[in-house]
Amino acid sequence: MSPSFARLLADAWGIFRREADLILRVAGPLIFLPAFAVQLLCDPLPALPATPRDEGAMEIWLTAVTAWGQANAFWYLLADLVALVGLVTIALLLLAPERPSVGEALQIALRRLGRFLLANLLVAIPVGLGLWTIVLPGLYVQARLIATLPALAAEPGQGAARAVGASWRMTSGAAWGILGAVVALFLLQWLAVSPLFPLDTWLREPGHDNPFLIALVAALLAIAATAYNVGLLLLGVVAYRRFASSGT
């Protein structure tokens, strides 16, 4: 019988409770801090114009986005890369057959980073395209490929493309339960950040700037992003442990 989304989320929460010390020791410096730094120090992405059908307004917005990308995109990409190292390190701590220490897991993550980066791109591209269309297709692909990084962490000889294929196969019988869990995490994150983005924009406007409040909002945004990414990883670990035999 396929597990429900609530059961999968409960299992992921159980892993976090048991391994919270290890997870937080890695997630703090490698996932939260980079996200906090870019939120605090980089300009926010320009907001869509209030009248998106206005061609002139859209041209101005696209010009602003291009300028933003030239000034800030590198730092966001660097933060994402460091966060990937953190996620891979956590996956190795939970799944690697040799049960490495934190330092050993970090060394393995860095040594095999190219493989993990390729796997991450193979997942992120279809997920991003799906989210860009009508959201749900992207979340479905996310659910089906959620065990990719855990598969790579647990099986040292696995290649990136094979791990993607293994995740797709092993999640086929529980796709809707996993999708429900992914949607629940997505909605929780959205509820957390939806009031923070406009507040962050407002605080950065002339006359409203308050360094303490800006830092507080940036920290909350980084916490939400960290919790979401770690939650997805733990859900992937649960899926791998439950269904790995069906993905081989």
Disulfide bonds with the S-S distance in Angstrom:
none
